[in-house]
């Protein structure tokens, strides 16, 4: 019976993966995906905010399948099914195949994990290695074999190159070994230290790059925590209970209400039964710190909803394991399960394509839609292409293009054709430039050649005296920023256009014609 259920679940996973790839291939590229794709075209030891993992993975996928949305979303789908199969083995090792199968169903029904199987960010990559680290650690302490410690070290190292958060697993491993009488012996054996050495070796590329760039990533990550702003001020109370409540409410949405309520019950029970059994202790140590830690942080500043996601991998197994102990009448159990899975499936369906709601007549503004960052790029880029060609013909020579944010530059560069009359001295120069200031670092664009700092070997300035188009989503202002106006002899509004879907505005751009670039230091 269990073998039949396993085959059915795996068949369902394959179909789900195909559906994810097909759905993903029909959706426009996101600003983050296109941004990482620019990294993949300029492979480096590390990058401003992340390690080289996502760039390397994209370089491999696009090298095999070509530069396309399909290649990017194929990677998301493969990571999703790969993580699921490893998770299935982890659950079987910890409890039994039945528990693992049900937990796998729970995990793959939640909207947030389905989103990770469709849209590529650093999270699907890190989550893939996260479950390998969990499985490798459990197998290492059970079999006493060096190969599992080596696998754990390699997986954590590769996960670190994708997203630094995976390092929170290291103290979890130490805590589990130190507090588990059966596993404590591993601290006196070489396997754990081989794993540690492999993790340290994997950090080398990031350390090399950051050492050469003033440790910019550390400053960036510290600012991202919000702790700098949360320091007590004479007139400001540091705690923000409304942020905590908002953060909690968002979790009910992205995990579906009934399932997340189950997770909340599981967290309470896991704390009460922290040392009840070795598998429960293992999952508690690997899950509770990251979930509770980010919820505690949200009391000072609300974080991103995906930050807690790794912790719910282990909690999914605990939820199913504790389910028989849930106090409810037996006749109500099937109804509760049906409601939980049904609501999650519906939310997952609509979260994969919110336009289904608009097609049904719901007038839902795009700016409130999580898919907003995946909409409107192609429509606006077609118009931008026309503006570039027309302006270049008007001035009689190629022009260069500047925008206000990397979230604008990256997707636009992805969709623009390669034959445009754009000034580009070499492939290291972006197709679309970010406005900025030499010496100031805002994102990865700050490390690439730019119109204000072209880094030409012969010291020439290929942009001096040339014309440019400046486009921005800051459409309310009549003029572009002062630093843009002062950099050119003349700056005039050229056009304004809005992308719409289902009769609703998605995003708007304003384009300025900028003539005779005069160079000089540009502010941000």
C-alpha positions as a printed Julia matrix, in Angstrom:
524×3 Matrix{Float64}:
   0.0    0.0     0.0
   2.79   2.38    0.93
   4.65   1.59   -2.3
   1.53   2.35   -4.33
   1.06   5.65   -2.48
   4.71   6.52   -3.09
   4.34   5.95   -6.83
   1.18   8.05   -6.92
   2.8   10.92   -5.05
   5.92  10.84   -7.24
   3.74  10.76  -10.37
   1.87  13.75   -8.99
   5.17  15.53   -8.35
   6.24  15.0   -11.95
   2.94  16.39  -13.25
   3.16  19.3   -10.81
   6.71  20.06  -11.98
   5.63  20.08  -15.62
   2.75  22.39  -14.73
   5.08  24.71  -12.81
   7.49  24.98  -15.73
   4.69  25.6   -18.23
   3.04  28.2   -16.02
   6.38  29.83  -15.31
   7.31  29.95  -18.98
   4.1   31.86  -19.72
   4.86  34.57  -17.14
   7.23  37.47  -17.78
  10.64  37.51  -16.18
  10.88  39.22  -12.8
  13.22  42.06  -11.92
  15.26  39.8    -9.61
  15.57  36.98  -12.15
  16.74  39.34  -14.88
  19.11  41.01  -12.41
  20.7   37.65  -11.56
  20.89  36.87  -15.27
  23.05  39.98  -15.69
  25.31  38.51  -13.02
  25.44  35.23  -14.94
  26.71  37.14  -17.97
  29.5   38.6   -15.8
  30.62  35.68  -13.63
  32.64  36.75  -10.6
  33.85  35.37   -7.27
  30.87  36.98   -5.55
  28.44  39.89   -5.82
  27.21  42.88   -3.86
  24.42  41.15   -1.94
  24.82  37.43   -2.73
  27.37  34.75   -3.4
  28.04  33.39   -6.9
  25.63  30.43   -6.62
  22.59  31.83   -8.41
  24.7   33.4   -11.17
  26.57  30.14  -11.79
  23.36  28.1   -11.86
  21.79  30.49  -14.36
  24.92  30.51  -16.5
  24.73  26.71  -16.72
  21.01  26.6   -17.5
  21.1   29.36  -20.1
  24.24  27.84  -21.59
  22.36  24.57  -22.14
  18.86  25.86  -22.99
  19.61  29.37  -24.23
  18.84  32.75  -22.73
  15.11  32.41  -22.17
  12.41  32.5   -19.51
  11.94  28.76  -20.13
  15.54  28.01  -19.09
  15.15  30.01  -15.89
  11.84  28.44  -14.92
  13.14  24.94  -15.77
  15.75  25.44  -13.08
  13.03  26.38  -10.56
  11.03  23.27  -11.44
  14.03  20.96  -11.17
  14.98  22.41   -7.79
  11.4   21.95   -6.57
  11.12  18.28   -7.47
  14.68  17.6    -6.33
  14.02  19.11   -2.93
  10.76  17.16   -2.65
  12.41  13.81   -3.32
  15.18  14.47   -0.81
  12.57  15.63    1.7
  10.68  12.36    1.14
  13.79  10.39    2.04
  14.44  12.6     5.08
  10.92  12.04    6.41
  11.23   8.29    5.84
  14.53   8.17    7.75
  13.15  10.2    10.66
   9.71   8.59   10.97
   8.23   6.39    8.24
   7.2    6.56    4.58
   3.54   7.34    5.37
   4.46  10.39    7.48
   6.92  11.54    4.82
   4.33  11.26    2.03
   1.7   13.27    3.88
   4.26  15.92    4.86
   5.33  16.12    1.21
   1.72  16.74    0.2
   1.4   19.49    2.82
   4.62  21.14    1.65
   3.7   21.09   -2.03
   0.19  22.41   -1.44
   1.31  25.61    0.27
   1.33  28.65   -2.04
   4.78  29.89   -0.99
   6.55  26.64   -1.86
   4.73  26.45   -5.18
   5.87  29.98   -5.93
   9.44  28.82   -5.31
   8.89  26.04   -7.83
   7.85  28.55  -10.49
   9.86  31.74   -9.98
  13.63  31.49   -9.57
  15.17  33.36   -6.67
  18.01  32.41   -4.37
  15.51  30.68   -2.06
  14.76  27.54   -4.16
  18.5   27.01   -4.54
  19.17  27.42   -0.83
  16.17  25.25    0.15
  17.43  22.44   -2.09
  20.73  22.35   -0.22
  18.97  22.92    3.13
  17.18  19.55    2.98
  20.4   17.84    1.86
  22.15  19.23    4.95
  19.34  17.92    7.17
  19.39  14.47    5.57
  23.19  14.33    5.56
  23.43  15.26    9.25
  20.87  12.66   10.3
  22.52   9.92    8.23
  25.96  10.93    9.52
  25.03  10.53   13.19
  23.17   7.29   12.49
  25.7    5.52   10.25
  28.93   7.09   11.61
  30.15   7.24    8.01
  32.47  10.02    6.85
  30.79  10.26    3.44
  27.63  11.74    5.0
  29.58  14.41    6.85
  31.38  15.25    3.61
  28.06  15.49    1.76
  26.69  17.74    4.51
  29.7   20.05    4.28
  29.52  20.29    0.49
  25.76  20.95    0.58
  26.06  23.65    3.23
  28.94  25.22    1.34
  27.04  25.31   -1.94
  23.96  26.58   -0.14
  26.08  29.36    1.39
  27.17  30.44   -2.1
  23.47  30.8    -2.95
  22.17  32.37    0.25
  24.08  33.07    3.43
  21.1   32.16    5.64
  21.96  28.47    5.38
  24.76  29.03    7.89
  22.16  29.08   10.67
  22.16  25.3    10.25
  25.71  25.1    11.58
  24.82  26.09   15.19
  21.77  23.83   14.86
  24.07  20.91   14.07
  26.36  21.81   16.97
  23.4   22.1    19.36
  21.97  18.77   18.23
  25.3   16.96   18.67
  26.05  18.6    22.02
  22.61  18.01   23.55
  21.9   14.54   22.16
  23.48  11.77   24.28
  23.35   9.33   21.35
  25.06  11.73   18.94
  27.5   13.57   21.2
  30.3   11.2    20.27
  30.41  12.81   16.81
  32.05  15.88   18.36
  35.04  13.66   19.15
  35.19  12.11   15.7
  36.76  13.62   12.56
  33.58  13.7    10.43
  32.12  16.84   11.99
  35.41  18.7    11.53
  35.73  17.57    7.91
  32.26  19.03    7.36
  33.33  22.27    9.04
  36.46  22.51    6.9
  34.45  22.03    3.69
  32.08  24.84    4.7
  35.01  27.15    5.42
  36.6   26.34    2.06
  33.33  27.17    0.28
  33.4   30.64    1.84
  36.68  31.47    0.08
  35.19  33.06   -3.09
  32.94  35.36   -1.07
  35.79  36.35    1.26
  38.15  37.04   -1.64
  35.64  39.28   -3.4
  34.57  41.12   -0.26
  38.14  41.63    0.86
  38.77  43.42   -2.42
  35.59  45.52   -2.1
  35.66  46.83    1.47
  33.47  44.05    2.93
  30.45  45.7     1.36
  28.24  42.61    1.71
  28.54  42.58    5.5
  27.43  46.2     5.69
  24.55  45.5     3.3
  23.31  42.48    5.27
  23.52  44.36    8.58
  21.39  47.14    7.15
  18.89  44.57    5.85
  18.18  43.26    9.35
  16.69  46.61   10.35
  18.51  46.48   13.68
  20.28  49.73   12.92
  16.94  51.52   12.72
  15.6   49.6    15.71
  18.08  51.1    18.17
  16.16  53.04   20.85
  15.71  56.73   20.2
  14.59  59.38   22.7
  11.27  59.9    20.95
  10.68  56.47   19.43
   9.66  53.18   21.06
  11.75  50.39   19.48
   9.09  47.66   19.51
   6.55  47.59   16.66
   3.74  45.18   17.57
   1.75  46.08   14.45
   4.67  44.92   12.28
   4.62  41.59   14.13
   0.88  41.19   13.59
   1.2   42.1     9.92
   4.03  39.59    9.51
   1.93  36.92   11.21
  -1.04  37.74    9.0
   1.02  37.43    5.82
   2.03  33.91    6.85
  -1.62  32.9     7.04
  -1.92  34.0     3.43
   1.18  32.41    1.89
   0.82  29.09    3.73
  -3.01  29.09    3.59
  -5.0   29.78    6.78
  -5.76  26.25    7.98
  -2.3   24.85    7.27
  -0.57  27.77    8.96
  -2.86  27.43   11.96
  -1.65  23.83   12.06
   1.93  25.06   11.94
   1.28  27.38   14.9
  -0.12  24.46   16.88
   2.91  22.38   15.85
   5.34  25.04   17.06
   3.72  25.11   20.49
   3.71  21.32   20.68
   7.3   21.06   19.43
   8.45  23.39   22.2
   6.6   21.37   24.82
   7.93  18.05   23.44
  11.38  19.38   22.54
  13.27  16.36   23.91
  10.5   13.75   23.64
  12.31  11.73   20.97
  15.44  12.0    18.86
  13.63  12.82   15.57
  11.45  15.47   17.28
  14.51  17.02   18.92
  16.36  16.99   15.58
  13.54  18.74   13.71
  12.98  21.21   16.53
  16.63  22.25   16.59
  16.67  22.67   12.8
  13.32  24.47   12.49
  12.39  26.52   15.54
  15.39  28.9    15.74
  14.92  30.4    12.26
  11.11  30.66   12.53
  11.03  32.11   16.04
  14.09  34.26   15.36
  12.54  36.06   12.41
   9.23  36.51   14.19
  11.13  38.07   17.08
  12.94  40.33   14.61
   9.59  41.39   13.16
   8.78  43.0    16.51
  11.41  45.61   15.58
  11.07  45.64   11.8
   8.9   43.47    9.59
  11.03  41.13    7.48
  10.44  39.37    4.18
   7.87  36.61    4.17
  10.27  34.09    2.63
  12.83  34.4     5.41
  11.04  31.89    7.66
  10.33  29.36    4.87
  13.28  26.99    5.58
  12.01  26.38    9.11
   8.66  25.14    7.86
  10.32  22.25    6.03
  10.96  20.45    9.31
   7.71  21.7    10.82
   5.79  20.0     7.97
   7.08  16.64    9.19
   6.29  17.49   12.8
   2.78  18.62   11.83
   2.0   15.25   10.27
   3.74  13.37   13.08
   1.65  15.19   15.72
  -1.6   15.02   13.76
  -2.92  11.84   15.48
  -2.57  13.65   18.81
  -4.71  16.6    17.69
  -7.83  16.69   19.86
 -10.77  16.59   17.49
 -13.63  14.21   16.96
 -12.79  11.44   14.51
 -15.74  12.28   12.28
 -14.43  15.85   11.86
 -10.89  14.87   10.86
 -11.65  14.17    7.18
 -13.6   17.43    6.9
 -10.74  19.43    8.44
  -8.22  17.8     6.1
 -10.43  18.45    3.08
 -10.81  22.11    4.04
  -7.09  22.54    4.7
  -6.01  20.96    1.41
  -8.84  22.5    -0.58
  -8.18  26.07    0.57
  -4.44  25.61    0.04
  -4.99  24.25   -3.49
  -7.28  27.16   -4.44
  -4.87  29.75   -3.01
  -1.98  28.06   -4.82
  -3.88  28.13   -8.12
  -4.73  31.81   -7.88
  -1.31  32.77   -6.54
   0.24  31.12   -9.6
  -1.86  33.35  -11.86
  -3.81  36.12  -10.09
  -5.14  37.27  -13.47
  -7.69  34.45  -13.13
  -9.43  36.67  -10.58
  -9.47  39.62  -12.97
 -10.72  37.43  -15.81
 -13.6   36.53  -13.49
 -14.45  40.23  -13.12
 -12.6   41.21   -9.94
 -11.01  44.65  -10.3
  -7.88  44.04   -8.22
  -5.2   46.78   -8.56
  -1.87  45.44   -9.8
   0.12  47.42   -7.28
  -1.41  45.2    -4.56
  -0.67  42.02   -6.49
   2.46  39.98   -5.55
   2.79  39.26   -9.28
   3.15  42.96  -10.03
   6.91  42.57  -10.48
   6.2   39.98  -13.21
   3.88  42.12  -15.3
   4.17  44.87  -17.87
   7.83  44.54  -18.87
   7.28  43.28  -22.41
   4.65  45.9   -23.23
   6.78  48.76  -21.97
   9.99  47.43  -23.52
   8.34  47.35  -26.96
   7.61  51.05  -26.54
  11.12  51.7   -25.21
  12.61  49.96  -28.23
  10.65  52.28  -30.52
  11.83  55.33  -28.57
  15.47  54.23  -28.84
  15.28  53.63  -32.59
  13.44  56.89  -33.24
  15.76  58.99  -31.08
  18.91  57.44  -32.59
  17.58  58.19  -36.07
  16.73  61.72  -35.0
  20.23  62.5   -33.67
  21.96  60.52  -36.42
  24.04  58.22  -34.18
  23.69  55.55  -31.47
  22.54  56.65  -28.03
  22.83  55.25  -24.53
  20.03  54.48  -22.08
  19.84  55.29  -18.36
  17.2   54.45  -15.75
  16.56  55.11  -12.07
  16.53  51.6   -10.55
  18.12  48.22  -11.24
  14.61  46.73  -11.06
  13.91  48.75  -14.22
  17.23  48.2   -15.96
  17.44  44.4   -15.69
  14.08  43.24  -17.18
  14.23  45.94  -19.85
  17.69  44.77  -20.92
  16.4   41.19  -21.09
  13.56  42.0   -23.49
  15.31  44.57  -25.69
  16.59  43.11  -29.01
  20.32  42.95  -29.63
  20.4   45.07  -32.79
  19.46  48.4   -31.19
  21.59  51.5   -31.93
  22.97  51.64  -28.38
  26.46  52.76  -27.38
  28.16  49.75  -25.81
  31.99  49.78  -25.93
  32.23  46.12  -24.83
  30.13  43.35  -23.27
  31.0   44.45  -19.74
  29.07  47.68  -20.28
  25.37  47.22  -19.47
  22.77  47.63  -22.18
  20.93  49.96  -19.79
  22.8   51.99  -17.17
  21.84  52.87  -13.64
  22.22  56.48  -12.66
  24.64  56.76   -9.77
  27.79  58.3    -8.38
  31.42  57.12   -8.6
  32.62  55.89   -5.23
  29.14  55.1    -3.92
  27.84  51.52   -3.96
  24.1   50.92   -4.3
  23.89  47.53   -6.04
  25.86  45.34   -8.45
  25.67  47.97  -11.19
  28.12  50.03   -9.13
  30.85  47.49   -9.93
  30.34  47.5   -13.71
  31.49  50.1   -16.26
  29.03  52.97  -16.58
  28.48  56.05  -18.66
  29.9   58.21  -15.84
  32.83  55.85  -15.17
  33.41  53.8   -18.34
  36.75  52.24  -17.2
  38.26  52.31  -20.69
  41.85  51.04  -20.93
  42.94  54.03  -22.99
  41.23  56.51  -20.71
  38.74  57.6   -23.37
  35.15  58.63  -22.62
  32.92  57.02  -25.27
  29.78  58.66  -23.86
  31.02  62.24  -23.76
  29.05  64.52  -26.06
  26.54  61.81  -26.9
  22.77  61.7   -26.41
  20.78  59.46  -24.09
  17.28  58.44  -23.11
  16.47  58.52  -19.41
  13.39  56.49  -18.47
  11.9   56.24  -15.02
   8.91  54.92  -13.1
   8.96  58.08  -10.96
   6.3   59.59  -13.2
   4.77  62.16  -10.88
   7.66  64.6   -11.09
   7.83  67.01  -14.0
  11.62  66.75  -14.3
  14.25  64.03  -13.85
  16.63  64.24  -10.84
  19.01  67.18  -10.62
  22.07  65.03  -11.34
  20.57  63.94  -14.67
  19.61  67.49  -15.67
  23.06  68.83  -14.83
  24.86  66.06  -16.72
  23.38  67.03  -20.1
  23.09  70.22  -22.09
  19.33  69.77  -22.4
  16.75  67.39  -20.96
  13.16  67.32  -22.19
  10.18  65.03  -21.73
   9.83  62.79  -24.77
   6.97  60.43  -23.94
   4.84  58.89  -21.24
   3.2   55.49  -21.48
   1.37  52.98  -19.32
   1.1   49.2   -19.61
  -2.38  47.78  -18.94
  -3.85  44.32  -18.43
  -7.54  43.5   -18.13
  -8.25  47.23  -18.38
  -6.13  48.04  -15.31
  -2.84  49.99  -15.23
   0.19  47.84  -14.36
   3.11  50.25  -14.47
   3.99  53.58  -16.12
   7.21  54.99  -17.52
   8.26  58.5   -18.46
  11.03  58.98  -21.01
  13.31  62.02  -21.28
  15.49  62.96  -24.24
  18.92  63.99  -22.96
  21.33  65.72  -25.36
  25.09  66.28  -25.22
  26.39  64.4   -22.17
  28.9   66.64  -20.4
  30.37  64.09  -18.02
  31.34  65.0   -14.49
  30.45  63.5   -11.12
  26.85  62.37  -10.94
  24.87  62.18   -7.71
  22.27  59.64   -6.83
